[in-house]
Amino acid sequence: MKVVVVGCTHAGTAAVKTILNEQPDASVSVFERNDNVSFLSCGIALYVGGVVKDPAGLFYSSPEELASMGAEINMEHNVKNIDNENKVVLIENLKTGETFEETYDKLVMTTGSWPIIPPIDGINSENILLCKNYNQANEIIKESKNAEKIVIVGGGYIGIELVEAFAESGKQVTLVDGLDRILNKYLDAEFTSVLEHDLQERGVTLALNQTVEKFVANESGVVTAVKTPVGEYDADLVILCVGFKPNTDLLKGKIEMLPNGAIVVDEYMRTSDEAIFAAGDSCAVHYNPTGGSAYIPLATNAVRMGALVGKNIVSPTVKYRGTQATSGLYLFGFNIGSTGLTENSAPHFGVEVRSVVVEDNYRPEFMPTTEKVTMKLVYEVGTNRIVGGQIMSKYDVTQSANTLSLCVQNKMTIEDLAYVDFFFQPHFDRPWNYLNILAQAAVEQERKLAK
């Protein structure tokens, strides 16, 4: 069996390793247009902020490791065309300019995503940077050394983490976002209001509910300001973090995709072409809170999907379990976790929900210290099925987001979580675990509504 893998970051690396582990006789050829594989882009802010001193730790594999497993690794090679009818790919060696063809029995598309670049006046000015891969991370570090005023455009996880990194290093930071709250996709207002207040207390300028109209540049073409309908914000450096789009142009019109270009795969990672598998940021995922497809580019999704490509490359063997888009964030001492739908996002997915918010200590008050935990549970009206949750504390409670994620995946109800068995030990929690208490608040809410 001859397998061609296009792209080798999270999903591609996982696919190659699993294929060669499960099918040692397979011929696997990898074509990657960058000069590295397996870069953890979620660690960029830590690298930029100096928390990660050695960037080598942000790579969990290498071309050498994959080659030692038996793969043929072709770095700085760009796939220019895919003829899926004849199972042929056209490849350009970016170092020599040479082009050649490669045939395949199975094709694995793990081409990932790319930052969205909005068509804004002045977007091509110097010192407007993207934040996705290793080379871009190094460029950000280089340019930020001499920049005093930094504008981050986009208030998602990457944008917020960069805000923290630059604020900690003494830069004047402005965050611009078209939505009225930071982290809008992950957290509801009860959480974001606390975080926004904290950011402002630390001197960060929040330009929320504002879209960028223009990037102002000087005579040398270097950006000097970001203009919105509300005002103009001085900038020595601008970093765009407005989201990602799937890299799937090579297969457009050849296989089934969502309107945004995300490849549709079945539960075994097969596309509508039986010879083509796909995984990672180039794909739509099965979103368990709604039971439908969604585009959620996360490394956690990518590595699981990539591994499943390897499991199923010969025949359907292991099903994809779907995702809850569970995520965690550390921001200025706050430990934050979220999973599934928020109260804000649920209407966009056509799910009618109710929610409860509870604040409680994570362990008994008789202990020498304890810490407040703010929690929110989101559940479906009529079924009481848990569809999402959020949790935040100065104490590290983020693993509880994984517990809530399992609740969503297994279609547990608020009653299930209210009385599920959690251990009690005063060092760690209370006789009723704080997640029990959260779900019991939801049960009580439903009891009162039923009167």
N, C-alpha and C positions, 0 to 999 in steps of 0.2 A: 504494500500500500504506500503510495506516494502522497505525502501531505505537504501543502504549501501554506505557511503561516504569514499573513500580511500584518505587520505591526507587532511590537513586542514590549509593551509596558506591563501593566498588571495582568490583564486577561491573557495576553499572548504568552507571557512567561509561564503562567499557571497552566495554560493549554499545552505548551511544549513539554513541560516537566511531566505532566500527567500522561500525555500520549506516549512518551518514551518509557515511562514507568510501566504502563499497562500494555503497551505494544512495542516491545524492544526491537522487533524486526522491522518496524515502520521506517520509511525514509522521510525525514522531516527537514524541510528547507525553510529558513526564516529570512524574511526580507524586511529590514527596518531602516527607515530613512534618517534616523538620528544616529549619533555616535555612542549611544548608551542604551541600556535596557533597564526596566524595572525601577524607575525613579519614583519615589514616594512623594508626589507633589503635595500631599497633605502636610508634609514637613517643611515646606518652603518658608513659612513664617518663622519657624523655629531656627532655620538656617540663617535667614535674613537677620533675625534678632540676636544671633550669636549664641543661642542656647545649644544648638548643635554645632560643635566646633569642627568636626571632621565630616564633610559631606559624604564620604564613602559609606557611612552608616545609613544613608538614605537610599542606598541601592541594596536590594535583598537578593539579587542575582547578578550575573555578568555574562557577557558573550562566551567567556572562557568556560564557565560552569556549564552552560547549555551545550557547548561544543563537546565537553568531556562526557556528557550524557549520550552523545551520538547525533546531535542536531548539526546541520550545515548552516552556519550563521553568516549572513550577508549584511553587514552594517553599512550605513550610508548608501542604501539601495532603495530606490523609489519605484513602486509599482505604478505604471502609467496607464495600463488598460487591463481589463479582465474580459476575456471571451468565454463566457460560462457555457455556451453551447458546445464549444470544442475543448473546453477545460484547459485553456492556455492563458498565461499571464505574461504581459510585456513589462520588462523591468529595465530601469536605467541605473547604471553605476554612477552615483553622483560624484565620485572622485575622478573617474576617467571619461565620463560622457558616453561610454559604450552602452548600447541597448541590446537586449537578448530576450528570448522567450523561454518559459518554463512550463511544462505540463504538470497536471495534478490529477489524482484520483479524488482527493478531498481537499477543499479549500477552507481555511480558517480565517475569518475576517475579524481581526482584533485591532482595528485601526484607531480606536479611541475617539476622543473629542478634541475640539479646538476652541479657544476663547472666542466669544462673540465680539466682533469689532463693529460697533454701530457707525453708520455713515454720517458722522458729525463733522461740521466744518472745522478744519484744522487738525483732524485726526492723525495726519501724517507728520505733524510737527515732531521735532526731536524731543527726547525725554518723556515720551508717552509710551509706556511699556506694558507688556502683557505678563501674566503670571500663571504659568502652566508647567513648564519643564525645567530641567536642570540648567540649561544654558540661559534661560530667561531669569532664573533665580540669581545666577552669577552676575547678570547684567544689572539687576535691581540692586544688588549689594554694591557693585561698582559705582553706579550713578547716585546712590543715596548717600554715599560718604560726603559728598560736597553739597548736598541738598539740605536746605533748612526748612523749606515749606513743601510738604508733600500732600497731594490730594489723592485719595483713594476713591475710585468710582465703582460703587457696588457694595452693598451691605450684607452679603452672604458670609459664609464661614471664612473663606479665604480673605475677603476684604477686611472683616473684623479682626482676624488674627494679624494681618499686616498693620492695621491701626494700632493694635496693642504693641507690636514689635517696635514700630517707629516712635510711639509715644514714650515707651520705656527708654528709648535711646535719646530722648530730649528733642525730638523734631516737633515742629508745628504741624499738626495733622488735621486735615479736613476730610470728612467722609460725606460723599454725595451719593444719594440714592433716590430713584424715582418713586419709591414707595414711602409710606408715611412712618414706617418702623424698620429698625434693623432686624436682621435674621427672620424676616417675615415668613419664610417657608417653613421654619423649624419651630418657632416659639410664638405663643400668643402674647397679648399686651401685658398681662400680669408679670411676665418675665422680662420682656424687652424694655418696659418702662424703667425697671430697676437698673438694667444694664446701661440704658441711655443716660440716665442720671449720673451713674458712676463715670461714664466716659466724659461727660461734660465737666464733672468735678475734677477730672484729671487734665482738663485743658483742651480736649478734643472738640473741634467744631463740627457739629452735626447739621448738614444741609439736607434734611430729609424732605420727601415729597417734592423734590426738585429734579428736573431732567437737565442734562447738559445740552445747552444750545450751541456752544462754540468753545473751541480751545484757542486761546489767544497766544500768539507767538511773536517774538521780536524779529528784528530785521535779519537775524542769522537763522531764523526758522526754529528757534528753541522755545518751547512752551513757557509762558510766563503767568498764565491765569486760566481758570475754568469759569466760563460764563453760564449762568442759569437764569431762568425768568426772575429769580428773586435777587440775585446779586452776582458779584464777580469775586472769585477766590484766588488769591495769589498762589502760584505754584512754581517750584523749581523742578519738580518731578511729579508726573501723574502715572498712576498704575490702574489699568482697567481690569475690573473683576466683575463683569456684568453677567456672567453666565457662560455656558458652553453649548456647542452644537455638535452633533455626531459627524464624524469624518466618513461619509458613505457615498460620495459622488461616484466612485468607481463602479458601484452596483445600482445606480439610479436607473429605474425602468426595467431592471433585470430580475429583481426579487421584491417581495412585499415589504413596504415600509410605512411608518406613520407619516403624517403630513410634514413633520419637521425633519424627516430623513432618517429617523431611528429605525434600524432593521427589526422586523418582527420575527421572533424565534418561538418555537414550540417548547414544551417542557423538557426536551432533550437537547436544546440549543441548535436545532435544525432550522434553516430558513425555508422559504418556499421552493428553493432549489435543493433537491435532496443531496447534492454533492457539496453544498456550501453550509458551513457552520459559522456562527457568529457569537461574540461574547463581549461584555464590557461596555464602555461608554458609547460604542457605535450602535448599541441595541436598546430597544425598549425592554422593560422588565415587567414581570407579573407583580402587580402591587396588591399585596394581600388585604389591606384595609378596605379596598373597593372591589377586588376580584377582577379588575381590568388591567389594561396595559398603561404604562406611564414611562416617561423618560426621566431617570434618576441617576445621573452619572456620579457614582461613588466607587471608591477602590474596593470596598467590601463586596459590592455586587460583582465587580469585575473579576476578582480572584475566584469567587465561587463559580461564576459562569464559565470562566476559563477552565477550571478543573473539571467541570461537567462536560465540556467539549471533549476532553481527553477520555473521560469515562464512557462517552457515548459515540466516539468517532467510528467505531466498527458497527455497533448495533445499539439500539436504545436500551439502556441499562439502569441509569440512576436519574430520577426526575428532579427538576429544579423545584425548590421549595418556595420560591418567590421572595419578596423583600418587604420590609416595613420602612425602609430608608432610615434605619436607626443611626443616630449620630451622637457624638459627644464633643464638648468644647470646654477648654479652660480659658477663662478671660478675667484677668486682674483679680485672681483669687476665687472667683466663682467657678464651681464645677457644675456643668450643665449637661443634661442628657435629654434626648427627645426621640420619639418613635411614632410612626404612623401619622394619621391625620391630626391637624390642629383644629380648634374650633373655627378658626379663620379660613382654613383651606377646605374644610368639609363641603360647604355649599358648591364649590367649584367642581367637586367630584360627584355632586348629586346625592350626597349622603346627609340625611337629617340626624343631627346629633344634639345631645345635651352634655354638660360637663360639670365637674366640681373642682374647686380649688381648696386645698387644705395646707395650712402651715402648722408644723409640729416639730418637736425635738426628735432627733434621730435615736436618742437613747435616754434613759431615765434621768430626771432632774437631780436625783441623789448622787449621781456620779460627779466627780470633781469638775468635769467640763462636759458640755454638750453643744449642739449647734442646731440652729433652725433649718428645716428643710421645707421648701416650697414645692408643692406638687399639684399637678393637674391631670385629671383623667377624662378622656373624651370617649363617649360611648353612643351607640346607635339607638335612636328612639324606636321603641317597639320590641326590639330583640334584646336590649341591654348588652349587646356584644361590644367588647372593648375594641376601639379602632385607633386609639392613640393615647399618648401620655407624654408629659414633660416634668422634669425634676431639676431643682437647682439648690445648691447649698455651698457654704464655705467648706463644709466637710465633703469628702469625696463620696458621693452617692451615685456616681455615674453608672456603676454596674446595674443599678436598679432599672435603668433604661433598657438593658438587655432582658431583664425579667419581664418588663412591660411588652417588649418586642415579642417575646415568646407567647405572651397572653394574646396578642393580636394575631400572630401566625396560627395559633391553635384555636382561634375563635372562642376564647374564653369570655364569660360574661362578668359583669360587676359582682354578681353573687359568688362566682368561682374565686375571684381574687379576694373578696372580702373574707373568706373563710379558709383559704388555702393554708397549708401547713408551712410556716416559717419557724426556724428555731428562735429561742430567746436566750440571750446571755447579756447581762447588763453592760459589758464592755462594748457591745456591738449594736444592740437594739432594745426594743421594749417588748413586754409580753404580747402585745399586738404590734407586729411590724408596721412601720409607717405606710407601707403599701396596702396592708390590710385596712388600716385606718382610712386611707384615701378611698378605697373601694366601698367601705362601710358607709362613708359619707354619701356616695352615689346611691347606694341601696336605700338609705334613709330619705334621700331626695325623692326617689321614685315612690317610696311608701307614702310620703306626704302628697305627692301629685296625684296618687291614685284615689285619695279620699274624695 
